[in-house]
Amino acid sequence: MPPELEQTLAIMTSHRAVLGYLLITRGPHPRMIRHSGIVFDGEQGKRYAAVVARIVETVQAGLEEIQGDDGLGDAGDESDLDEVRFMRIRTKKHEIMISPDDRYLLAVLHDPGT
């Protein structure tokens, strides 16, 4: 992993409100590459990774469906399709921030109360 990324992840996890992060591969079988925080240890982490990947894929599919129906462009042209860049999901207890790119997903679990 590049030193810049290592440094960024270290700075991010040092923030007191961050409970942990997941770095996940994209594709048909997402897997956890790296994580921090006990909430992402073991089977719990694998479940989080699968759910985060499914959320991103579902939202992306929804965007593609809407764009195909909006009459504002050629739905068959891949270069014009909109794509998910960042998502923030807040629940009563936590907030999860997801930043997808072509090969990876970065998910950060945050306690908004701190």
N, C-alpha and C positions, 0 to 999 in steps of 0.2 A: 504494500500500500504506500502511495506517495507520502513523503513527510508532511506536506501541506495538509493533506487530508487527516493524517494522524493528529496533527496539531489542532485542526478545526474540531475534530471529534472530542479531543481532550478538553478544549475550552468549553464546548457545549455541555459536556457531562459534568463539568465542575460547577455549573449553575445549580443552585440549591433546589430549584423547582423542577429540574429535569430528573425524571425517575429512571430513564434509560433510553437506549436507541436500538434499532434494528437496521442492519444493512442486508437487503434481500435481493436475490437474483430475480430477473423477470423471465417470463416464459411459461410454458405449460406446467412445469413442476418447480415452482418457486422454492428456494431454500435460503436459509439464513446463512450469510457469509460471516457475519460478525455481530456482536451485540454487547451491550453493557446494561447493568441493572439486573437485580435478582428477579424482577417481574418477567424477564425474558429468558430465564434459565430453563433448560430441559424441555419437556413437552409443552409447557405453557408458551415458551418462545416459538416453538414450531407452529402452534395454533395461531398465535398472533401473526406470524409471518404469512401463513396461508390466508388468514382473514384480510390482512392489509392488501395483499396481492389481489384478492377477489374484489375488494372494494374498488381499487384503482381500475381493474379491468371492467367492472360493471359500469362505473361512471364514464369511462372512455367509450364503451359500447353505447351508452345512452347519448353521449354527445354526438357520436357518429349517426345514430338514428335520427336525432333531432335535426342535424345538419342536412341529412338526406331528405327530410320532410319540409325544410323551411323554404325551398324554392329559391334560395340565394346563391346557388352555385351547383356545379356538377359534382354530385355525391361520389362519382366514380373516380374523381381526380384525387389521389392520395395526398398530393402536395397542399391542397386546399383544406384538408380536414383539420378541425380544431383538435387540440390535445390537452390533457390534464397537465398542469405545471406545478400546482401546489394545492393541497387540501388541508383544511383544518376542521376537525370534528370534535365538538365539545359535548361532554356528558356532565352529569351532576358531579362526578368525582374527578374526572381527568379530561385532558385534552390531548388528542393525538394529531400530530402534524406530519403530513406525508409529502415527500418531494420525489416524484418519479423522474427518471430519465430513460433513455433507450434500453439500457442494460440492467439498471439497478433501481431499487426503491429505498429511500431512506425514510424511516418512520421514527419519530421522537415522541415519547410519552412524557407528558408534562402535568404537573399539579398546579392548576391555575390559582389555587388558594394560597400559594406561598409566594 
